Amino acid sequence: MTEMSNTAPASILLIDDHPLLRTGVKQLIALDDELEVVGEASSAEEGVAKADALEPDLILLDLNMPEINGIECLKMLREAGVGSRVVVFTVSDNEEDVVAALKAGADGYLLKDMEPEDLLANLNQAALGKMVISDRLTTLLAQALQNNRSRKGPDIDTLTPREKQIIKLIAGGMSNKIIARKLSITEGTVKVHVKHLLKKLGLKSRVEVAVWAVQEGLG
């Protein structure tokens, strides 16, 4: 259990078609003063509607749901302009699922077989703006990126000193706001840098940038 703080707890929306799992996760989250479940949904459509209405800080999204799966739900959330951080919570450690989720804009990917205290720790990190991914998936993701990368992959030498600085901070799990504060630049400038970095490196998400940075010795 975390210590009480002066800030309001991070609000969480659960989107999962299993009522028993939602109940279990709610009971677990209730033990943490820094987190609070503000809503739950059993389908993608219901989840998008509630996300739009509640504007939660964090969405915990199941991958394998009937009719509309988690990947499609994630795309629907982004298309609807939902700005909440979305963490996929699933039993699947399949490489294609992990890569697809991250490319669709997920801010993390956690496995349902993780220890309860690890889930709470990761949710707290996600609420702070950090990327979260189950430990055993990091190597798998790195291999996927290695396999999918063009033979003429991005060269570290093409990066500017500022870009290298930002990549190191992204690899450290820092949000744009924290990076801006550390480098004494505006958050908008950081966003522009990150956008250019993704295009330059041919990557789709901050998680992929972080893994690439570790591979290249920048992390």
Buried (B, 14 or more C-beta within 10 A) or exposed (E): EEEEEEEEBBBBBBBBBBEEBBEEBBEBBEEBEBBBBBBBBBBBEBBBBBBEEBEBBBBBBBBBBEEBBBBEBBBBBBEEEBEBBBBBBBEBBEBEBBBBBBBBBBBBBBBBEBEEEBBBBBBBBBBBBBBBBBEEBBEBBBEBBEEEBEEEBBEBEEBEEEBBBBBBBBBBBBBBEBBBEBBEBEEEBBEEBBEEBBEEBBBBBBBBBBBBBEBBEBB
